[in-house]
Amino acid sequence: MLSVWITGASSGIGEACAYRYAAQGASLVLTSSSAQRLEKVAEKCHATGATKVVVLPYDFNNNDGIGGLVQKAWEATGGIDIAMLNAGISQRTTVEDTSMEMVRKIMEVNYFAPVAIAKELLPRMIARGGGHIAATTSIAGRFGFPLRCGYSSSKFALYGFFETLAAEYHKAGIKVTLVCPGRVSTNISMYALDKGGKPHGELDPGQKNGMPADIAARIITKAIAKGKREVLVGRKELLMVYIKRFFPGLCARLSRKIKPM
């Protein structure tokens, strides 16, 4: 029986992936900051076919309790086969309007939390014979994106850490998949940090018109099952990843013209 832990499971990509794994009869651990929304997702997962669903709410703005959280998640299912580290927060501010407090908050949720979880899971997975960690990055982690200086930085950092982890522990049976979404229809822009650290409170057209989350989840879960190193998820916006790779100067010019909302 497959055991899967998903952070950021109360909405968007995390929620959609939870339903995909539930339909496969997996045993699930669901984490996000909203216990109420998690309970609703858990109910649907049960109805969809999940063998077991455990709800573990946690606020990743404070990661002092990561060790205890990982222990609870591990014990809840007798071990984690797949950890999908998907929780994250975005922003909608220029560099000048982005306070250092905001940068640190974004890094805490998007980078330090998944790194801390991975470090806690790693020895457990190795002792168990292996495991799979999927970390949600972004195309904003492949090239600089307007109004996302802190967000983009956190996603760039995930690549460095998890590519290193994959290289070091491949022989120990540890697999890593970097999930790189482009425009996916989620509510991430609603909670993105605006000037002064307040929620943006708007569903941006880029999100509203993006790939449906259930389609993204199908692509992601298939890629994880195949053990892919990276999976790009989105539509025509993914072309920028290849433009950056082969024509970095052109990518820089195009980045100046991106509509960031």
VENUR-V674209 format. One record per residue. N is the residue number from 1. SS is DSSP state (hx for helix, st for strand, lp for the rest). Layout:
((N SS) (N SS))
//
This chain:
((1 lp) (2 lp) (3 st) (4 st) (5 st) (6 st) (7 st) (8 lp) (9 lp) (10 lp) (11 lp) (12 hx) (13 hx) (14 hx) (15 hx) (16 hx) (17 hx) (18 hx) (19 hx) (20 hx) (21 hx) (22 hx) (23 hx) (24 lp) (25 lp) (26 lp) (27 st) (28 st) (29 st) (30 st) (31 st) (32 lp) (33 lp) (34 lp) (35 hx) (36 hx) (37 hx) (38 hx) (39 hx) (40 hx) (41 hx) (42 hx) (43 hx) (44 hx) (45 hx) (46 hx) (47 hx) (48 hx) (49 lp) (50 lp) (51 lp) (52 st) (53 st) (54 st) (55 st) (56 lp) (57 lp) (58 lp) (59 lp) (60 lp) (61 lp) (62 lp) (63 lp) (64 lp) (65 lp) (66 hx) (67 hx) (68 hx) (69 hx) (70 hx) (71 hx) (72 hx) (73 hx) (74 hx) (75 hx) (76 hx) (77 hx) (78 lp) (79 lp) (80 lp) (81 lp) (82 st) (83 st) (84 st) (85 st) (86 lp) (87 lp) (88 lp) (89 lp) (90 lp) (91 st) (92 lp) (93 st) (94 lp) (95 lp) (96 lp) (97 lp) (98 lp) (99 lp) (100 hx) (101 hx) (102 hx) (103 hx) (104 hx) (105 hx) (106 hx) (107 hx) (108 hx) (109 hx) (110 hx) (111 hx) (112 hx) (113 hx) (114 hx) (115 hx) (116 hx) (117 hx) (118 hx) (119 hx) (120 hx) (121 hx) (122 hx) (123 hx) (124 hx) (125 hx) (126 hx) (127 hx) (128 hx) (129 lp) (130 lp) (131 st) (132 st) (133 st) (134 st) (135 st) (136 st) (137 lp) (138 lp) (139 hx) (140 hx) (141 hx) (142 lp) (143 lp) (144 lp) (145 lp) (146 lp) (147 lp) (148 st) (149 hx) (150 hx) (151 hx) (152 hx) (153 hx) (154 hx) (155 hx) (156 hx) (157 hx) (158 hx) (159 hx) (160 hx) (161 hx) (162 hx) (163 hx) (164 hx) (165 hx) (166 hx) (167 hx) (168 hx) (169 hx) (170 hx) (171 hx) (172 hx) (173 lp) (174 st) (175 st) (176 st) (177 st) (178 st) (179 st) (180 st) (181 st) (182 lp) (183 lp) (184 st) (185 st) (186 lp) (187 lp) (188 lp) (189 lp) (190 lp) (191 lp) (192 lp) (193 st) (194 lp) (195 hx) (196 hx) (197 hx) (198 lp) (199 st) (200 lp) (201 lp) (202 lp) (203 lp) (204 lp) (205 hx) (206 hx) (207 hx) (208 hx) (209 lp) (210 lp) (211 st) (212 st) (213 hx) (214 hx) (215 hx) (216 hx) (217 hx) (218 hx) (219 hx) (220 hx) (221 hx) (222 hx) (223 hx) (224 hx) (225 hx) (226 lp) (227 lp) (228 lp) (229 lp) (230 st) (231 st) (232 st) (233 st) (234 lp) (235 lp) (236 hx) (237 hx) (238 hx) (239 hx) (240 hx) (241 hx) (242 hx) (243 hx) (244 hx) (245 hx) (246 hx) (247 lp) (248 hx) (249 hx) (250 hx) (251 hx) (252 hx) (253 hx) (254 hx) (255 hx) (256 lp) (257 lp) (258 lp) (259 lp) (260 lp) (261 lp))
//
